[in-house]
Every structure is written in C-alpha cells, then in structure tokens.
Amino acid sequence: MLHGTDVRVNEFFRKPLLETFEEVELLFKARVEEEEMQIGLFRVPVHNYDRRAFREAFVNALVHRDFSRLGAVHVKITGDGLSISNPGGFVEGVTLDNLLVADPVP
C-alpha cells in the first residue's frame, strides 16, 4: 500500500497458492472503506473498491501468470486506485497491434 511514494504496507508471501490468496484477501478487505449516499429516502452504501472485482482480478493474476518466468504477482493500492500485475505477456503470435483481432489460442 502506497501513500504518494511512501510505502505504508509491504507484504510478501511464500506460501501455497490458496493460503496466499486467503491472506491477501483478508488484507484487502481491511482496506475497503464505505461511504453512504442519500438517494431519495434511502441510504446506499458505496465502497471504494468492489470486493468481487478484486477477487476476480487477483485470481486471474494468480492462475494465468507465466510460471516459467521468475517474478511475483503484485497488488498495489495507491491514492489513485488499485493495480494488480503478474509476470508474463501475450501468448505467441499476439501483439499489441493485433490484440483485439487475434484468434484465440488454447
């Protein structure tokens, strides 16, 4: 977790995949904040991050990473938002130029 360029929280895990997932999910849930909006007569909770979207993005980063490359999956929370990255790249034959029109490769 970054505040500007200052590191507030920096965790690194070397555990089995499911255990790591559970640990990171707990750390993420602690950083989800809620505000309320008044819509007519109702108060509606609004979260700064969607838990389901985070879970989907994090699972994708873990299971679709390139395990032949060294490197870690990174989850970064900054004042501007959230980013999740993993080592890897496009499959053979796919580039930025043909990303939207390339045929699927199983």
N, CA, C and O atoms as CSV, one atom per row, in Angstrom:
chain,resi,resn,atom,element,x,y,z
A,1,MET,N,N,0.855,-1.163,0.000
A,1,MET,CA,C,0.000,0.000,0.000
A,1,MET,C,C,0.896,1.220,0.000
A,1,MET,O,O,1.800,1.348,0.826
A,2,LEU,N,N,0.631,2.118,-0.944
A,2,LEU,CA,C,1.446,3.317,-1.097
A,2,LEU,C,C,0.642,4.555,-0.762
A,2,LEU,O,O,-0.548,4.643,-1.066
A,3,HIS,N,N,1.306,5.511,-0.132
A,3,HIS,CA,C,0.734,6.834,0.098
A,3,HIS,C,C,1.699,7.802,-0.553
A,3,HIS,O,O,2.730,8.144,0.027
A,4,GLY,N,N,1.365,8.249,-1.770
A,4,GLY,CA,C,2.327,9.004,-2.565
A,4,GLY,C,C,3.453,8.063,-2.965
A,4,GLY,O,O,3.222,7.048,-3.623
A,5,THR,N,N,4.676,8.407,-2.563
A,5,THR,CA,C,5.797,7.500,-2.821
A,5,THR,C,C,6.235,6.754,-1.562
A,5,THR,O,O,7.188,5.976,-1.599
A,6,ASP,N,N,5.543,6.988,-0.455
A,6,ASP,CA,C,5.860,6.314,0.802
A,6,ASP,C,C,5.152,4.961,0.870
A,6,ASP,O,O,3.958,4.861,0.589
A,7,VAL,N,N,5.889,3.938,1.241
A,7,VAL,CA,C,5.311,2.604,1.390
A,7,VAL,C,C,4.708,2.496,2.781
A,7,VAL,O,O,5.413,2.628,3.781
A,8,ARG,N,N,3.403,2.255,2.845
A,8,ARG,CA,C,2.712,2.102,4.129
A,8,ARG,C,C,2.673,0.642,4.562
A,8,ARG,O,O,2.908,0.332,5.730
A,9,VAL,N,N,2.376,-0.255,3.626
A,9,VAL,CA,C,2.320,-1.689,3.910
A,9,VAL,C,C,3.014,-2.399,2.763
A,9,VAL,O,O,2.750,-2.105,1.597
A,10,ASN,N,N,3.907,-3.339,3.087
A,10,ASN,CA,C,4.608,-4.113,2.066
A,10,ASN,C,C,4.705,-5.552,2.559
A,10,ASN,O,O,5.582,-5.887,3.355
A,11,GLU,N,N,3.823,-6.374,2.092
A,11,GLU,CA,C,3.796,-7.780,2.497
A,11,GLU,C,C,4.300,-8.642,1.352
A,11,GLU,O,O,4.043,-8.339,0.187
A,12,PHE,N,N,5.010,-9.707,1.669
A,12,PHE,CA,C,5.488,-10.656,0.667
A,12,PHE,C,C,5.210,-12.054,1.190
A,12,PHE,O,O,5.525,-12.357,2.341
A,13,PHE,N,N,4.625,-12.908,0.362
A,13,PHE,CA,C,4.232,-14.247,0.809
A,13,PHE,C,C,4.926,-15.315,-0.015
A,13,PHE,O,O,5.020,-15.210,-1.238
A,14,ARG,N,N,5.404,-16.332,0.659
A,14,ARG,CA,C,5.928,-17.546,0.032
A,14,ARG,C,C,5.192,-18.709,0.674
A,14,ARG,O,O,5.721,-19.415,1.532
A,15,LYS,N,N,3.965,-18.882,0.236
A,15,LYS,CA,C,3.082,-19.908,0.801
A,15,LYS,C,C,2.389,-20.621,-0.343
A,15,LYS,O,O,2.496,-20.192,-1.491
A,16,PRO,N,N,1.682,-21.701,-0.052
A,16,PRO,CA,C,0.868,-22.319,-1.093
A,16,PRO,C,C,-0.149,-21.321,-1.650
A,16,PRO,O,O,-0.552,-20.379,-0.969
A,17,LEU,N,N,-0.550,-21.545,-2.889
A,17,LEU,CA,C,-1.397,-20.602,-3.621
A,17,LEU,C,C,-2.685,-20.243,-2.887
A,17,LEU,O,O,-3.007,-19.061,-2.766
A,18,LEU,N,N,-3.421,-21.221,-2.398
A,18,LEU,CA,C,-4.692,-20.945,-1.725
A,18,LEU,C,C,-4.487,-20.190,-0.414
A,18,LEU,O,O,-5.277,-19.312,-0.066
A,19,GLU,N,N,-3.449,-20.528,0.295
A,19,GLU,CA,C,-3.150,-19.838,1.548
A,19,GLU,C,C,-2.771,-18.370,1.279
A,19,GLU,O,O,-3.169,-17.468,2.015
A,20,THR,N,N,-2.008,-18.159,0.229
A,20,THR,CA,C,-1.648,-16.796,-0.160
A,20,THR,C,C,-2.885,-16.010,-0.555
A,20,THR,O,O,-3.046,-14.856,-0.158
A,21,PHE,N,N,-3.761,-16.634,-1.337
A,21,PHE,CA,C,-4.989,-15.965,-1.761
A,21,PHE,C,C,-5.808,-15.522,-0.556
A,21,PHE,O,O,-6.264,-14.380,-0.507
A,22,GLU,N,N,-5.998,-16.407,0.410
A,22,GLU,CA,C,-6.789,-16.075,1.599
A,22,GLU,C,C,-6.153,-14.942,2.395
A,22,GLU,O,O,-6.854,-14.062,2.894
A,23,GLU,N,N,-4.844,-14.962,2.514
A,23,GLU,CA,C,-4.122,-13.927,3.272
A,23,GLU,C,C,-4.266,-12.553,2.605
A,23,GLU,O,O,-4.548,-11.557,3.270
A,24,VAL,N,N,-4.070,-12.517,1.301
A,24,VAL,CA,C,-4.180,-11.247,0.573
A,24,VAL,C,C,-5.618,-10.746,0.597
A,24,VAL,O,O,-5.851,-9.544,0.721
A,25,GLU,N,N,-6.576,-11.644,0.483
A,25,GLU,CA,C,-7.977,-11.234,0.522
A,25,GLU,C,C,-8.330,-10.607,1.872
A,25,GLU,O,O,-9.081,-9.633,1.918
A,26,LEU,N,N,-7.807,-11.145,2.958
A,26,LEU,CA,C,-8.038,-10.559,4.278
A,26,LEU,C,C,-7.414,-9.167,4.387
A,26,LEU,O,O,-8.030,-8.247,4.924
A,27,LEU,N,N,-6.202,-9.018,3.880
A,27,LEU,CA,C,-5.545,-7.705,3.897
A,27,LEU,C,C,-6.326,-6.697,3.055
A,27,LEU,O,O,-6.451,-5.531,3.428
A,28,PHE,N,N,-6.850,-7.157,1.916
A,28,PHE,CA,C,-7.628,-6.261,1.056
A,28,PHE,C,C,-8.922,-5.825,1.732
A,28,PHE,O,O,-9.275,-4.646,1.697
A,29,LYS,N,N,-9.627,-6.768,2.345
A,29,LYS,CA,C,-10.904,-6.442,2.996
A,29,LYS,C,C,-10.726,-5.384,4.079
A,29,LYS,O,O,-11.628,-4.582,4.318
A,30,ALA,N,N,-9.575,-5.380,4.730
A,30,ALA,CA,C,-9.313,-4.389,5.775
A,30,ALA,C,C,-9.158,-2.984,5.194
A,30,ALA,O,O,-9.252,-1.999,5.927
A,31,ARG,N,N,-8.921,-2.883,3.884
A,31,ARG,CA,C,-8.725,-1.584,3.253
A,31,ARG,C,C,-9.936,-1.097,2.472
A,31,ARG,O,O,-9.897,-0.035,1.852
A,32,VAL,N,N,-11.010,-1.875,2.506
A,32,VAL,CA,C,-12.243,-1.451,1.844
A,32,VAL,C,C,-12.989,-0.509,2.778
A,32,VAL,O,O,-13.343,-0.870,3.900
A,33,GLU,N,N,-13.219,0.705,2.293
A,33,GLU,CA,C,-13.938,1.706,3.085
A,33,GLU,C,C,-15.318,1.919,2.484
A,33,GLU,O,O,-15.529,1.717,1.288
A,34,GLU,N,N,-16.241,2.325,3.322
A,34,GLU,CA,C,-17.621,2.507,2.883
A,34,GLU,C,C,-18.111,3.908,3.205
A,34,GLU,O,O,-17.904,4.414,4.308
A,35,GLU,N,N,-18.756,4.522,2.240
A,35,GLU,CA,C,-19.445,5.783,2.456
A,35,GLU,C,C,-20.909,5.560,2.119
A,35,GLU,O,O,-21.254,4.624,1.397
A,36,GLU,N,N,-21.758,6.415,2.641
A,36,GLU,CA,C,-23.177,6.301,2.339
A,36,GLU,C,C,-23.617,7.466,1.473
A,36,GLU,O,O,-23.192,8.606,1.665
A,37,MET,N,N,-24.483,7.153,0.512
A,37,MET,CA,C,-25.086,8.180,-0.329
A,37,MET,C,C,-26.580,8.193,-0.048
A,37,MET,O,O,-27.200,7.147,0.143
A,38,GLN,N,N,-27.139,9.372,-0.026
A,38,GLN,CA,C,-28.579,9.514,0.168
A,38,GLN,C,C,-29.235,9.553,-1.209
A,38,GLN,O,O,-28.966,10.451,-2.006
A,39,ILE,N,N,-30.089,8.584,-1.482
A,39,ILE,CA,C,-30.843,8.549,-2.730
A,39,ILE,C,C,-32.313,8.518,-2.361
A,39,ILE,O,O,-32.848,7.481,-1.970
A,40,GLY,N,N,-32.948,9.650,-2.489
A,40,GLY,CA,C,-34.343,9.757,-2.061
A,40,GLY,C,C,-34.429,9.541,-0.561
A,40,GLY,O,O,-33.782,10.244,0.216
A,41,LEU,N,N,-35.232,8.565,-0.160
A,41,LEU,CA,C,-35.387,8.240,1.259
A,41,LEU,C,C,-34.401,7.181,1.734
A,41,LEU,O,O,-34.379,6.832,2.914
A,42,PHE,N,N,-33.588,6.672,0.819
A,42,PHE,CA,C,-32.718,5.550,1.155
A,42,PHE,C,C,-31.259,5.972,1.254
A,42,PHE,O,O,-30.791,6.842,0.519
A,43,ARG,N,N,-30.556,5.334,2.181
A,43,ARG,CA,C,-29.104,5.494,2.293
A,43,ARG,C,C,-28.475,4.250,1.680
A,43,ARG,O,O,-28.778,3.125,2.079
A,44,VAL,N,N,-27.594,4.466,0.703
A,44,VAL,CA,C,-26.993,3.366,-0.039
A,44,VAL,C,C,-25.492,3.323,0.258
A,44,VAL,O,O,-24.808,4.335,0.109
A,45,PRO,N,N,-24.966,2.151,0.680
A,45,PRO,CA,C,-23.525,2.067,0.929
A,45,PRO,C,C,-22.743,2.024,-0.389
A,45,PRO,O,O,-23.132,1.330,-1.328
A,46,VAL,N,N,-21.640,2.770,-0.444
A,46,VAL,CA,C,-20.766,2.794,-1.612
A,46,VAL,C,C,-19.351,2.498,-1.125
A,46,VAL,O,O,-18.819,3.204,-0.267
A,47,HIS,N,N,-18.745,1.444,-1.683
A,47,HIS,CA,C,-17.397,1.041,-1.278
A,47,HIS,C,C,-16.358,1.653,-2.200
A,47,HIS,O,O,-16.636,1.905,-3.372
A,48,ASN,N,N,-15.165,1.892,-1.679
A,48,ASN,CA,C,-14.089,2.440,-2.501
A,48,ASN,C,C,-13.536,1.401,-3.476
A,48,ASN,O,O,-12.999,1.769,-4.521
A,49,TYR,N,N,-13.656,0.104,-3.154
A,49,TYR,CA,C,-13.250,-0.985,-4.042
A,49,TYR,C,C,-14.330,-2.053,-4.020
A,49,TYR,O,O,-14.912,-2.338,-2.973
A,50,ASP,N,N,-14.594,-2.638,-5.169
A,50,ASP,CA,C,-15.560,-3.729,-5.258
A,50,ASP,C,C,-14.851,-5.037,-4.923
A,50,ASP,O,O,-13.886,-5.407,-5.591
A,51,ARG,N,N,-15.317,-5.727,-3.911
A,51,ARG,CA,C,-14.661,-6.963,-3.465
A,51,ARG,C,C,-14.705,-8.047,-4.524
A,51,ARG,O,O,-13.733,-8.783,-4.694
A,52,ARG,N,N,-15.820,-8.157,-5.242
A,52,ARG,CA,C,-15.937,-9.194,-6.274
A,52,ARG,C,C,-14.984,-8.929,-7.434
A,52,ARG,O,O,-14.380,-9.858,-7.970
A,53,ALA,N,N,-14.850,-7.667,-7.819
A,53,ALA,CA,C,-13.929,-7.316,-8.910
A,53,ALA,C,C,-12.487,-7.597,-8.494
A,53,ALA,O,O,-11.700,-8.114,-9.287
A,54,PHE,N,N,-12.139,-7.256,-7.244
A,54,PHE,CA,C,-10.788,-7.536,-6.757
A,54,PHE,C,C,-10.521,-9.035,-6.771
A,54,PHE,O,O,-9.472,-9.485,-7.233
A,55,ARG,N,N,-11.465,-9.794,-6.268
A,55,ARG,CA,C,-11.295,-11.253,-6.198
A,55,ARG,C,C,-11.068,-11.832,-7.592
A,55,ARG,O,O,-10.172,-12.655,-7.780
A,56,GLU,N,N,-11.864,-11.415,-8.562
A,56,GLU,CA,C,-11.726,-11.905,-9.938
A,56,GLU,C,C,-10.377,-11.518,-10.526
A,56,GLU,O,O,-9.706,-12.355,-11.130
A,57,ALA,N,N,-9.970,-10.272,-10.361
A,57,ALA,CA,C,-8.692,-9.811,-10.911
A,57,ALA,C,C,-7.513,-10.521,-10.246
A,57,ALA,O,O,-6.547,-10.888,-10.916
A,58,PHE,N,N,-7.594,-10.711,-8.939
A,58,PHE,CA,C,-6.491,-11.361,-8.225
A,58,PHE,C,C,-6.384,-12.840,-8.593
A,58,PHE,O,O,-5.282,-13.351,-8.793
A,59,VAL,N,N,-7.508,-13.521,-8.683
A,59,VAL,CA,C,-7.498,-14.929,-9.095
A,59,VAL,C,C,-6.915,-15.051,-10.499
A,59,VAL,O,O,-6.093,-15.931,-10.751
A,60,ASN,N,N,-7.330,-14.176,-11.418
A,60,ASN,CA,C,-6.790,-14.205,-12.778
A,60,ASN,C,C,-5.283,-13.987,-12.781
A,60,ASN,O,O,-4.558,-14.663,-13.510
A,61,ALA,N,N,-4.811,-13.049,-11.970
A,61,ALA,CA,C,-3.371,-12.778,-11.911
A,61,ALA,C,C,-2.605,-13.982,-11.378
A,61,ALA,O,O,-1.484,-14.239,-11.818
A,62,LEU,N,N,-3.184,-14.723,-10.443
A,62,LEU,CA,C,-2.506,-15.893,-9.880
A,62,LEU,C,C,-2.493,-17.075,-10.844
A,62,LEU,O,O,-1.452,-17.702,-11.041
A,63,VAL,N,N,-3.629,-17.380,-11.438
A,63,VAL,CA,C,-3.711,-18.620,-12.223
A,63,VAL,C,C,-3.297,-18.449,-13.676
A,63,VAL,O,O,-2.964,-19.436,-14.332
A,64,HIS,N,N,-3.306,-17.223,-14.203
A,64,HIS,CA,C,-2.934,-17.021,-15.600
A,64,HIS,C,C,-1.535,-16.461,-15.767
A,64,HIS,O,O,-1.167,-16.041,-16.864
A,65,ARG,N,N,-0.754,-16.447,-14.706
A,65,ARG,CA,C,0.607,-15.944,-14.804
A,65,ARG,C,C,1.473,-16.942,-15.559
A,65,ARG,O,O,1.103,-18.106,-15.713
A,66,ASP,N,N,2.594,-16.493,-16.014
A,66,ASP,CA,C,3.547,-17.348,-16.713
A,66,ASP,C,C,4.479,-17.950,-15.664
A,66,ASP,O,O,5.387,-17.280,-15.170
A,67,PHE,N,N,4.247,-19.216,-15.329
A,67,PHE,CA,C,5.028,-19.865,-14.270
A,67,PHE,C,C,6.443,-20.228,-14.723
A,67,PHE,O,O,7.263,-20.655,-13.910
A,68,SER,N,N,6.730,-20.061,-16.011
A,68,SER,CA,C,8.102,-20.308,-16.467
A,68,SER,C,C,9.001,-19.102,-16.210
A,68,SER,O,O,10.223,-19.208,-16.317
A,69,ARG,N,N,8.410,-17.965,-15.873
A,69,ARG,CA,C,9.177,-16.754,-15.569
A,69,ARG,C,C,9.240,-16.530,-14.064
A,69,ARG,O,O,8.276,-16.774,-13.339
A,70,LEU,N,N,10.389,-16.065,-13.619
A,70,LEU,CA,C,10.512,-15.687,-12.222
A,70,LEU,C,C,9.801,-14.363,-12.013
A,70,LEU,O,O,9.726,-13.542,-12.928
A,71,GLY,N,N,9.291,-14.156,-10.840
A,71,GLY,CA,C,8.621,-12.899,-10.539
A,71,GLY,C,C,7.413,-13.155,-9.673
A,71,GLY,O,O,7.011,-14.300,-9.466
A,72,ALA,N,N,6.844,-12.094,-9.174
A,72,ALA,CA,C,5.732,-12.195,-8.239
A,72,ALA,C,C,4.508,-11.480,-8.798
A,72,ALA,O,O,4.608,-10.617,-9.671
A,73,VAL,N,N,3.369,-11.862,-8.275
A,73,VAL,CA,C,2.136,-11.134,-8.543
A,73,VAL,C,C,2.132,-9.944,-7.588
A,73,VAL,O,O,2.371,-10.107,-6.391
A,74,HIS,N,N,1.862,-8.756,-8.109
A,74,HIS,CA,C,1.873,-7.543,-7.300
A,74,HIS,C,C,0.472,-6.954,-7.203
A,74,HIS,O,O,-0.222,-6.796,-8.208
A,75,VAL,N,N,0.071,-6.631,-5.982
A,75,VAL,CA,C,-1.171,-5.903,-5.734
A,75,VAL,C,C,-0.754,-4.576,-5.123
A,75,VAL,O,O,-0.152,-4.541,-4.051
A,76,LYS,N,N,-1.078,-3.480,-5.811
A,76,LYS,CA,C,-0.677,-2.151,-5.336
A,76,LYS,C,C,-1.927,-1.308,-5.121
A,76,LYS,O,O,-2.763,-1.169,-6.014
A,77,ILE,N,N,-2.037,-0.752,-3.926
A,77,ILE,CA,C,-3.123,0.169,-3.611
A,77,ILE,C,C,-2.485,1.531,-3.378
A,77,ILE,O,O,-1.631,1.694,-2.507
A,78,THR,N,N,-2.918,2.501,-4.172
A,78,THR,CA,C,-2.408,3.863,-4.045
A,78,THR,C,C,-3.585,4.816,-3.876
A,78,THR,O,O,-4.742,4.395,-3.882
A,79,GLY,N,N,-3.284,6.086,-3.728
A,79,GLY,CA,C,-4.343,7.072,-3.639
A,79,GLY,C,C,-5.147,7.179,-4.931
A,79,GLY,O,O,-6.294,7.625,-4.920
A,80,ASP,N,N,-4.538,6.765,-6.047
A,80,ASP,CA,C,-5.204,6.826,-7.343
A,80,ASP,C,C,-6.045,5.596,-7.646
A,80,ASP,O,O,-6.919,5.651,-8.511
A,81,GLY,N,N,-5.803,4.491,-6.955
A,81,GLY,CA,C,-6.578,3.280,-7.234
A,81,GLY,C,C,-5.819,2.022,-6.909
A,81,GLY,O,O,-4.925,2.014,-6.062
A,82,LEU,N,N,-6.182,0.973,-7.585
A,82,LEU,CA,C,-5.678,-0.367,-7.330
A,82,LEU,C,C,-5.122,-0.934,-8.626
A,82,LEU,O,O,-5.735,-0.772,-9.681
A,83,SER,N,N,-3.975,-1.593,-8.563
A,83,SER,CA,C,-3.452,-2.278,-9.746
A,83,SER,C,C,-2.951,-3.651,-9.341
A,83,SER,O,O,-2.381,-3.828,-8.264
A,84,ILE,N,N,-3.170,-4.613,-10.212
A,84,ILE,CA,C,-2.728,-5.991,-9.997
A,84,ILE,C,C,-1.951,-6.389,-11.242
A,84,ILE,O,O,-2.445,-6.245,-12.360
A,85,SER,N,N,-0.731,-6.891,-11.049
A,85,SER,CA,C,0.094,-7.291,-12.187
A,85,SER,C,C,0.775,-8.612,-11.891
A,85,SER,O,O,0.955,-8.991,-10.734
A,86,ASN,N,N,1.151,-9.308,-12.955
A,86,ASN,CA,C,1.853,-10.574,-12.800
A,86,ASN,C,C,2.900,-10.710,-13.898
A,86,ASN,O,O,2.820,-10.026,-14.919
A,87,PRO,N,N,3.895,-11.598,-13.695
A,87,PRO,CA,C,4.897,-11.787,-14.735
A,87,PRO,C,C,4.275,-12.535,-15.917
A,87,PRO,O,O,3.467,-13.447,-15.739
A,88,GLY,N,N,4.652,-12.146,-17.074
A,88,GLY,CA,C,4.130,-12.816,-18.263
A,88,GLY,C,C,3.928,-11.828,-19.376
A,88,GLY,O,O,4.399,-10.692,-19.317
A,89,GLY,N,N,3.242,-12.260,-20.365
A,89,GLY,CA,C,2.997,-11.419,-21.526
A,89,GLY,C,C,1.971,-12.094,-22.411
A,89,GLY,O,O,1.242,-12.984,-21.972
A,90,PHE,N,N,1.919,-11.668,-23.650
A,90,PHE,CA,C,0.978,-12.257,-24.591
A,90,PHE,C,C,1.478,-13.622,-25.052
A,90,PHE,O,O,2.680,-13.884,-25.056
A,91,VAL,N,N,0.551,-14.484,-25.438
A,91,VAL,CA,C,0.934,-15.773,-25.998
A,91,VAL,C,C,1.556,-15.539,-27.369
A,91,VAL,O,O,1.389,-14.475,-27.966
A,92,GLU,N,N,2.273,-16.540,-27.860
A,92,GLU,CA,C,2.976,-16.416,-29.132
A,92,GLU,C,C,2.002,-16.046,-30.249
A,92,GLU,O,O,0.940,-16.651,-30.393
A,93,GLY,N,N,2.384,-15.049,-31.028
A,93,GLY,CA,C,1.563,-14.614,-32.149
A,93,GLY,C,C,0.642,-13.448,-31.838
A,93,GLY,O,O,0.058,-12.864,-32.751
A,94,VAL,N,N,0.503,-13.099,-30.564
A,94,VAL,CA,C,-0.357,-11.984,-30.182
A,94,VAL,C,C,0.526,-10.799,-29.797
A,94,VAL,O,O,1.467,-10.941,-29.015
A,95,THR,N,N,0.214,-9.634,-30.354
A,95,THR,CA,C,0.947,-8.410,-30.047
A,95,THR,C,C,-0.060,-7.320,-29.713
A,95,THR,O,O,-1.269,-7.531,-29.814
A,96,LEU,N,N,0.435,-6.163,-29.317
A,96,LEU,CA,C,-0.458,-5.034,-29.068
A,96,LEU,C,C,-1.207,-4.627,-30.335
A,96,LEU,O,O,-2.346,-4.166,-30.270
A,97,ASP,N,N,-0.561,-4.799,-31.481
A,97,ASP,CA,C,-1.179,-4.401,-32.743
A,97,ASP,C,C,-2.357,-5.286,-33.143
A,97,ASP,O,O,-3.315,-4.803,-33.745
A,98,ASN,N,N,-2.296,-6.589,-32.811
A,98,ASN,CA,C,-3.377,-7.492,-33.232
A,98,ASN,C,C,-4.170,-8.061,-32.052
A,98,ASN,O,O,-4.902,-9.038,-32.210
A,99,LEU,N,N,-4.030,-7.462,-30.893
A,99,LEU,CA,C,-4.657,-7.978,-29.675
A,99,LEU,C,C,-6.174,-8.166,-29.816
A,99,LEU,O,O,-6.714,-9.181,-29.376
A,100,LEU,N,N,-6.845,-7.214,-30.413
A,100,LEU,CA,C,-8.313,-7.263,-30.497
A,100,LEU,C,C,-8.818,-8.163,-31.622
A,100,LEU,O,O,-9.995,-8.523,-31.631
A,101,VAL,N,N,-7.959,-8.533,-32.567
A,101,VAL,CA,C,-8.427,-9.333,-33.696
A,101,VAL,C,C,-7.760,-10.702,-33.770
A,101,VAL,O,O,-8.095,-11.494,-34.651
A,102,ALA,N,N,-6.832,-10.999,-32.877
A,102,ALA,CA,C,-6.131,-12.288,-32.897
A,102,ALA,C,C,-7.085,-13.426,-32.536
A,102,ALA,O,O,-7.966,-13.281,-31.688
A,103,ASP,N,N,-6.883,-14.561,-33.204
A,103,ASP,CA,C,-7.687,-15.747,-32.902
A,103,ASP,C,C,-7.302,-16.305,-31.541
A,103,ASP,O,O,-6.139,-16.223,-31.145
A,104,PRO,N,N,-8.278,-16.880,-30.808
A,104,PRO,CA,C,-7.968,-17.486,-29.507
A,104,PRO,C,C,-6.974,-18.638,-29.661
A,104,PRO,O,O,-7.016,-19.384,-30.639
A,105,VAL,N,N,-6.095,-18.768,-28.696
A,105,VAL,CA,C,-5.098,-19.840,-28.691
A,105,VAL,C,C,-5.265,-20.622,-27.398
A,105,VAL,O,O,-5.013,-20.085,-26.320
A,106,PRO,N,N,-5.693,-21.901,-27.484
A,106,PRO,CA,C,-5.862,-22.680,-26.251
A,106,PRO,C,C,-4.527,-23.057,-25.642
A,106,PRO,O,O,-4.486,-23.713,-24.602
